[in-house]
């Protein structure tokens, strides 16, 4: 799947239109939710909870067209519980979309 770094911004703009405050709120909500899912992954103590958090992250990313995060979450879902490589891949994918100031 191709990665489009502007996909998140395009998805936000499609919803928020010409309301920059709404766009900022939606962007913040995306990153807050993504962070919560990653925190749940780090805290997972069973394969089921690890996979559930990875699927929630993947679904969130899909909602916003964030393909790199989707791919990283799929990789994590298929990886062993709390796999450091999977977590690093997710961290990098989120960093690539770091919230603009």
C-alpha positions, -999 to 999 in steps of 0.1 A, spaced: 0 0 0 14 34 -9 20 59 18 6 94 13 19 118 40 -9 142 31 -37 117 36 -43 126 72 -45 163 64 -68 156 34 -91 135 56 -93 162 82 -99 189 56 -127 168 41 -145 167 74 -136 201 88 -139 221 56 -129 257 62 -130 254 100 -94 254 111 -103 251 148 -123 219 140 -94 206 120 -71 212 149 -95 195 173 -98 165 150 -61 162 145 -56 163 183 -83 137 188 -66 114 163 -32 117 180 -48 113 215 -66 82 204 -36 67 187 -15 74 218 -41 56 239 -40 26 217 -2 24 217 -3 27 255 -27 -2 256 -4 -22 234 26 -15 257 5 -25 287 -9 -57 271 -4 -88 291 -21 -112 268 -19 -118 231 -56 -110 228 -53 -76 244 -22 -68 223 -41 -78 191 -72 -59 201 -52 -27 207 -34 -31 174 -67 -36 156 -81 -5 172 -51 15 161 -54 1 126 -91 10 124 -84 45 136 -56 49 110 -79 36 83 -106 61 92 -81 89 85 -63 73 56 -30 70 75 -17 40 56 17 38 72 2 36 106 -23 10 93 6 -11 80 25 -8 112 -6 -18 132 -11 -48 110 25 -58 115 21 -55 152 -11 -75 152 8 -104 136 39 -100 158 45 -115 192 31 -99 224 48 -65 230 73 -70 201 99 -42 203 102 -41 165 65 -37 161 63 -9 187 93 9 171 76 7 137 44 22 152 63 49 169 81 58 137 49 59 117 33 82 143 64 104 143 62 108 106 28 124 110 38 144 141 13 170 150 20 204 134 24 232 158 
